[in-house]
Amino acid sequence: MCSAHREVGHDLDWQTQHEVASRRDRLAFQSLNTFPSVGNSADWQYVRTTANFQSNGPVPSINSDAIRCYERDAGRGAPGILNVTAGQTLNYNAKASISHPGPMAVYIAKVPAGQTAATWDGKGKVWSKIYQDHPTLGQSMTWPSQGKQSIGVKIPQCLQNGDYLLRAEHIGLHSASSAGGAQFYVSCAQISVSGGSGTFSPRNQVSFPGAYQATDPGIMINIYYPIPKSYTPPGPAVESC
């Protein structure tokens, strides 16, 4: 009898876990993210239209070119380039609130001479991280970006003047316990910076694809059980002036 009782309890426990996971997955499917604007601008005015602008789905693979800016039409930039001042804080906006648990990061890349923010593809080891949030750890992992509609990003005062791509990235970790389970939501804004000191000297530039592997500890992780006691976001450290 005792053995049978333990077996039933095990089955019920597994069923409960399965139902909870299924509900969580259904909710995740219904509430995904796009980042279509910066500042007070209209959607897709300064941000390149992403492939998920209607479906809201994540980047299919971190090993594809889509992980860079997730463009719907590669090679076709946004209509405008936003003028910003070095040192100012610029809001990068989600279409709705950021629903998934996970880290938010922002990268920047200087457009090379002879091109503009509207024409450059952002290829190469040219991306510097300028923003990264971190979870609060305890009885659960809580994320500062979750539930927010915009993220304030300080444009480094030490940048060289000129055109840049600004890349927003949110990683949904709600189903990231196996390789390929993490969900990446990215977009790239086109900006032109003025008033910078010109002393920016990044130490750890990365490329997209290339910056991440699907099995990186900050990407393949079970955030629910056992609750992690530490968390290191993927990619390089945040650059400073």
N, C-alpha and C positions, 0 to 999 in steps of 0.2 A: 504493500500500500504506500509506504513511504517513497519507494522508488517511483511509482506511478505518479504520486503527487508532485515530486520534483520535476518529472518530465512534462506534466501539464503546465506547471509554473514556468518552465523554460520556454514552452511554445507560446504561452501568453505574452511573456516578456519580449520574445522575438517579434510577435505580431504587433505589439504596441510600438516597438521601435520602428518597424517597417511602416506602420501607418503614419507615425510622426514624420519620418523621412519623406514619405509620399506627399504629405500635406505641405512640407517645406519646399519640396521640388515644384509642386504646382504653384505655390505662391511665388517662387523665384521666377517661374516662366511668365507669370502675369505682371511682374514689376521689374523691368529691366531698364538700362540706363543709356541715354545719349547725352553728349555735351555739345550743344549746338551754337553757343554764343559766349561772348566775352563782354564785360562791362554792361552797358545799357543797350547794346545793339540788338538788331533783329536776328532771329535764328538764321544761320548759314550766311550771314553777311560777310563776316570776317573769318569764319570757321569753315574749313572744307567739308562739304557734304559727305557724311559717312555712309557706308554701305548698309548700315542698320537704321537709317533715318526713318524708316517706316516699320521695320520688323522689331527694332530695339534689341536684336540678338547680339551676342558677344563675338569677338574676333574668332574665326574658326580655328586658327593655329598660331601659336607664338613663333613658329618657324617660318611663317609666310610674310611677304612684304606688307600684308594687311595690318600687322602688329605695329607698323610705323604710324600711320595716320588713319587707317581703316577707310580709305577713300572709296566712294562709289565710282568715281570716274578718275582713275589715276592720270595725272598730267593736266588735269583741269582744276585750277585753283578756285578759291572763293572769289566773289566779285570784288572785295575790297581788302585793303591793308590798313589796320588800325594804328594810328599814331599814339605812342605811349612815351612817358618820360621815365628814364631810369630812376629807380628808387620808389616809384609809386606802387600802390597795391592795386592789382587788377583782378576783378572777379571773373572766374571761369564758371559758367553756369550749366547746370543739368537741366534737361527738359522738364523733369519732375524731380522730386526729392530722390537722393541716392538711397536706394532701398536695400542693397545687399551689404552684409558685413564684409569688411576688408579694407586694405590700405589705399590711400589716395596719394598719387605722386604727380609732379609736373616737371617736364624736361624742356630745355631750350636749345636751339641750334642756330648758329649764325649762318646766314645765307652767303654763299661765296660771291666774289666779285663777278659781274657780268650777268647775274641772275637777280630775280626778285622773290619776295615771299610768295608771290602768286604763281611762280613758274618752277621753283626748285623742288626736287623730289625728296630731299632730306636723307639721301643715302649716305652711308659711310659712318665711321666712328667719330661722330660730330655732336652727339647729344650729351648735355650736362644736366644733372638733376639739380633743381633749385627749390623744390618743395617735397616734403615727405611727412605724412602723419604717422602716428604710432598708437596702438591700442592701449587701453587701460586694462590691466590684468587683475584678476581676483576670482570671484565665484563664477564669472563668465568673462569673455573678451568683449569689451565695448569699443566702438570705433568712432572717432570724432567726426568723420565725414558722413556717417550713416544718418539719414533723415534730413540732411542739408540740401538746399537747392543751389548753393554756390560755394565756391572755395576761393578765399582771398589769397592771391599769390603776389608776393613782393618781387618786382622786377629788379634784379641786382643793380645797385648804383654804379658798379664798376664796369658794366658792359661797354663794349665799343658801340658807337653809333652805327645804325644801319638796320637792314631787314633781318627778321628772325622768324622761325617757326616755333610756336609754343605748343607743347604736346601735353594734354591732360590724359591721365591714366587712372582708372579705378579697377581694382581686382576683386571680384566677388569670390569669397572663400567659403560660401555656404555648402558647396559640394566638392571641396578640394582635397578630399582624403586620398584620392588616387591620381596618378599622372593624367593630365588632360582635363581634370575636373574643375580647375580654377577658371573663372570667366573674366576676360579682359574687355574693358570698355574704354576706347580711346578716341581722341579727335585732335586735330591740329589747327591752331589759330594762326593767322598771318598778321604780324605786327612789325612796326618800324619804330626803333628806339632812338631817342635823342636825349642829350643831356648827360650821357654816361662819361665816366672818367677814363674809360679805355684801358683799365688795368686788369680786367678779368683774365685769369690764367687758370683754367680748369685742370684738375689733376687726374680725373677719372672719367673720360668721355667714353660713351658706348655707342653701339649701332643697334638699329632695329630692322630686321631680326638680328639676334646675336647676343643681346644683353642678358637674356634669361634662358634657362632650361626648365622643362616641365617638372623636373624633380627637385628644383631648388627648394630649400627648406621653407622659405617664405611663400612658396607657391603651392607645393604639395603638402597639405597640413590638415589635420582634423581639428577644427577650432571648438568642437563641442565636447568630445570626451576622448581621453582625459583632457581637461582644460589645460592648455599650454601654460607653462610658468614663465616663458619668455617668447619673444617674437622678433625676428630680424627681417625687415622688408627686403625684397630682392633688388638687385641692381647696386649701383655705386652709392657712396655717401653724398649728402647734399653739399654742393659747392658754396663757398662763401667768398666775399670780397677780401 
